[in-house]
Amino acid sequence: MTTGAQTPRSPARPPRSRLRTFLPLAVAVWLVLEIWLLTVVAGASSGFVVFLLLVAGVVLGSVVIKAAGRRAFRDLTETLQQQQSGAPPRPRANSEGNGLMMLGGLLLILPGLISDALGLLMLLPPVQKVVSRSAQRTVERRMRDAGPGTLGDAFRQARMHRPDGKVVQGEVIRDEPGDAPQDPRPPLTH
């Protein structure tokens, strides 16, 4: 029985992105493929071989993540020491691959043969370069195409908070090497 009163409608929601729509389906398909492949391998050999493969993936993934973490920590301490000594930073070979190595180690730790194969691929330097370039281009494109009120727009704007609490939007202007330093405070008048 209805009383005739209108139920309040929710405000218009933004449309769902394709990622939010298809990601659960993709994860479900991936899980089904992993289980199917494990049963095929177990049927062709034995369950013990599948168990050994899964344990080897966990051990190898742990070793990879530990090595990448140590390398990242070593790079960080070297950078901090260089900054403290005032020496110019030295470029390092393969310093950008730590995150992708950790991702490869995580994929190796996840149970399944498909994730293990993807994890091993992520450990190869040519694959790391391709993935790194692709991710960098994607981030740059999203930052460039960002509209007002988005994260990309936040990086393009600078806000200055005045003592009275007002926010003044502005633009970051960097001094050129030949410019005379300027005092940002206005002169005091009595």
N, C-alpha and C positions, 0 to 999 in steps of 0.2 A: 504494500500500500504506500502510495506516495502522498506527500502533503502539498505538493505543488510548489514548494520552495526550490529555487534553483541552487544546485550545488556550485560552490565557487570553482571556477576553472583555474587550473594552474597556469602560471605565465608561460608564454611560448618558449619551449625549450629549443636550443639550437639543434640543428640536424646532427645525427650521429656520424662520426667520421668512419671512413671505410676500415681503418685499423681496428676501431672498437667493434665494428660489426663482424669482421672476418677473423680476428685474432682468436677468439674462443674456438671457432670451427677449425682453424689451422692447428691449434694445440691438440684438439681431439683427434684430428687425422694423424698428426705426428705420433701421438701416443699409440694409436691403433697400429700404425706401421712399425713402430718399435717393438711392440708385443708380438706382432705377426713375424717379424724378422727373427726375433729371439726364438720363437717356436720352430721356425724353419731350420735354423742352425742347430737347435737341440735335437730335432728329428734327424738331421743329417749326421750328427756326431753323437753327442750325449749331453745331458744336463750339466755334467761336471765341466765340460769344455765351456759352456755358456757361463757358468759360475766363475771359472778362471778368467774368461775375457772381461767380465764385469769387474772383478777384483783388480785385474791389471789396469783397467781404465781408471779406477779410483786411485790406485797407487801412482800411476803416471800423472794423472791430473793434479794430485797433491804435490808431487815433486815440481811440476811446471809452475804452479801457483806460488810455491815457496821460493823458487828461483827468481821468478818475475818480481815478487815482493822485495826480495833482497836487493835485486838490481835497482828497483825504484828507490829504495831507501838509500843505497849507496850513491845514486845520482843526486838525490836530494841533499845529502850531507856534503857532497863535493860542491854543489851549487852554493850552499850556504857558506862554506869555507871560502869560496872564491869571492862571494859578495863581501864577506868580512875583511878579506885581505885587500879588496879594492881592485883585484885583477879582472880583466874583461872576461866574460863568460866564453868558454870553449865549446864549439859545437861537438856533439857526441854522435857517433855512428849508432844507428838502431835504438835511439833513445825513445822514439815514439811508439815502439811496439810493446811496451809493458802492459798496457790495457788490453790489447788484443791477445797477448800471451795468457793473461789471466782469464780472458773469455774462453780461450781454447782449453785451458786447464779446467774451467768450470764445465764446459761441454764434455770433457773426458770423464769428469766425476759423475755426471748424470748417467743413470743406468740406461743402456741402450746402445746398439751398434751404429745407428745413424748419427746420434750425437757424438759418439766416439770418432767416427769418420770426419765429421765437421770440426771437431776439436783438433784432430791431427792436421787438418787442412789449415786451421788458424795458426798453427805453429810454423808454417812455411813462410819465409820472408817475402816472396813475391805475392802471396795471397794477402799478407798483412799490408803490403803497400797498396794493393788494389782496394782493399776494404777501407783503409785509412783515407785514401783519396776520395773514394765515393762518399764516405761519411762527411768529410770536410766540405765537399761540394754541396751536399744536401743541407748541411747546417748553414753554409753561406747563402744558399738560395732562399732558405726559410727566413734568415735574418733580413735579407734584402727585400723580400716580398711581404714582410710583416706589416700589418696595419696598425692603426693607433690602438693603444691599450694592450698590446701583446708584449711578450718577452723581448722580441727583437726590437720593438719600438723603445723599450726601456733602456736598452743599451745605446740607443741613438740620442736619448735625451739626458740632460743633466738637470738636477733640481737643486736649488740653493735654498736652505731654510734660513729665514731672517730671524733676528732675535724676538720679534713680535709674534712668531709662529707662522707667518705667511710663507707660502711656498712660491718661489719665483722660478719659472721654467727658463732655461737658458741653453747655452751651447758651450761645449768645452773648447777653449782656444788655447793652443799650445804655443809657448814662446819659441821663436826661432833662435838658433845659436847666436846670431848677431844682435838680437834685441837687447835693449837695456832693461834690467829688472825693474818691475813696477810694484809699488806697494798697493795691495788690493784694498786697503782701508782708505776711506775718504779722509781728507785732512780735517783736523779738529778745529772748530770755530767756537769762540767764546762769546 
